[in-house]
Amino acid sequence: MSCSPRSWRQSVHYGFWGLLVARVQAPGFVAWGLLGTPGIFILYGLVVVSILLLLWAMRSDSPRPRIDWKIAVFVALLILPSIVASLSRRMSLSILGWQAFYLFAVGLGEEIRSRGYVQSRLNEAFGRPWMIWGTQFGPGLLIASVLFGLPHIYQIGAAAPNVLIGIGAALGGLFYGIVRERAGSVLASALVHGLNTAAFEIYRHIFSVSPH
């Protein structure tokens, strides 16, 4: 993961667009929580739509994008779950602990492994011969996304393996992988993955809407 100034700016810039476009997926998670299995197909459709919107939104390359206000948005989204929890009188140390877990162990940890290592090694092996709207990628993006989805079939605490969850995770991995490819750094996808997952899980806890 590169730490150059350009890489840092690009990571914030494309991470912002990834996080913004990921909001399109939110109604799908609500549908999944309320409807169970039928709702997850709504989520699939919205994730596919968000992938197309993401590619379109990131089509222009800016060598030195402005990031000050984008960092402010990241900070606002970081503290918003705690504000909502406090207003809902559900604030606790466990909320902060789970938020940290999803930001670092899940968001950063999974991105370093899946997009930072696996996808990068696959790119070295197969190259990145394809391009859509300025985003260059190759078979590694698709393979890494499938490999990301497979372990999610076996959820801890679940009564039985669930292939549908694995498919959803693979689509999510494709979304994060595109952000990583466009930014050239796993930091961008880690920002999106961590903030996205933390917000979903914290709000799910606050409002007690659980996926079936």
N, C-alpha and C positions, 0 to 999 in steps of 0.2 A: 504494500500500500504506500503510494508515494505521498510525501509530506511537503512537496514544493509549494510555493505560494500559488502558482497557477492551479495545481491540483486541488489545493484547499478551496480556492474560489469556485472552481468548476464543481467540486463536490457539494458545496453549499447551494450553488445555483441550480444544478440538476436535481439535487436532493429536494430542494424546495418544490420544483415542478412535480417531482414524483409524489411528494406528500400532498400537494394540492389536488392532483388528479386522483389520488387514492381515495379522496372523499366520495367519489362516485360509487365506490364499493360499499359505503356505509349502509344504505338501505338493504343491501343483500345480506349483511350480517344480522340486521334486525329481523329480516324475513326468515332467516335460518333459525334465529332464536325463538321466534313466535310460531313458526309453521313446522319446524323440524325438517325432515327429508325433502319435502317439496320446496322449502325455502332455499335449500342449498343450490338448487338449479337456477333460481333467480340470482343468487350470488355468483354462480359461474358466468352467467350472461353479463352481469355488471363488471366483473373482472375483465372479461374479454373486451368490453367497450372501453374500460379504463386503459387497457394496454394500447389500443388504437389511438385514444386521445393522448396518451403519454408520448407515443412516437411522433404524433403530429405536433404536440406542444414543444418538443425538444428538437424540432427540425432545423432550427437556426443555431449556428455556432457563434458564440460570443467569446472572444479571447480574454476579455477582462470584464465580466459581468458585475453589476453592482450587487453587493450582498448585504449591506448594512441592515436594510429593512427586512431582508429575508431572515437574517439571524434573529431579529426582533420577533418575527412570526414564530420561529422555532421555539424561542424562549416562552412566548405566550402559550403555545400549544403544550409546552412542557409543564407549566404551572396550572393550566386550566383544569385538569382532572382534580387537583387538590382543592381548587376553589369550589368546584362543583360538589366535591365530597363534603367540604365544610358547610356549604349552604344547605346541603341535604342532611346534615348532621350524621354523616357516615364516615367522617374523617377519623383515621386511626393510624398508628404506627405501621400496621400491616398494609395499609394502602400505599404508604411511602415505600415500604419494603418490596411489595409486589411491583410497583412502578420501576424501582431500580433493577429488579430482576429482569423484567421484560425489556428494559432499555439496554442493559449490558449483557446479561447472560444469553437472552434470546436474540435481541436485535443485533448487537455487535458480535456476539459469539457465533451465531449461526451464519452471519454474513462473512466473517473472516474465514470460516470453514468452507461454506458452500460456494460463495461468489469469489472470495479472495483466493482460496487455494484450488478447490475443485474446478471451478469455471476457468480460472487462469491457466491451469495445467492442460485442460481440454482445449483451450484456445491455442496453446503452444503446439498441441498435437495435430489439430485439424485446421488451424487458421481461422480467419474471419472473412470469408469470401463474399458475404452478402451485405446489402445495405438497404435500409428503409428509412427515408426522410432524414438522412444524415447519421443514423445510428448503424454502425458497422458491427456485425456479429457473425457467428458461424454455428456449426453443430454443437459446439461446447455449451452454448447458452441453452439449447433444448435438452441436451443430455443432463446437464447440471440441474435443470429444473425438475426433470423426472426423478433424479436421484434425491433431490430435496423432498419431493412428495412421498417417496416410498416409506421412510420411517414414520411419517405422520399417519399412516394406515393403522399403526398400533399405538393408540393413545393411552397414556398411563391412566389407570382407573376406569377405562372403558370396558363394557361388558364383553365386547367382541371386536375384532378388527373391522375397520370401516374404510372401504375403498373410496367412497365418496369424499371423505375428508382428505385422503391422499391426493385425489385429483384436484381438489381445491387448493391444497398446499402447493402442488406442482404449478398451478396457474399463478399463485402468489409468487412462487420462486421465479417464474418467467417475468413477472412485473419487476421484481427487485433486480433480476439479472439484466434487464434492459437499462435500468437506471445505472447500474454498475458499468455496463459497456459504454454508455454515452458519456459518463463522467470520467471514466478511466481510473476510478478509484473505488474501493469497497466502502470508503467512508460515506459516500452519497447513499448507497443502498442501506447502510447501517442506520443512518439518520431516519430514512423512511420506514424501514422495518421496525426499528425500536420504538419510535414515537407512535407509529400506527398501531402496533400490537399493544403497547402499554395503554394507550387511550381506549382501545376496544375492551380490553380486559378490566380496566378500572371502571369504566362506565357500565359494563355488564354487571360488575359487582355492586355498584351503587344502585342501579335500577333493577337488579335481580332478574335480568333477561338472559337465560342460559340456553346455549345450543343443545339440541336433543342428541 
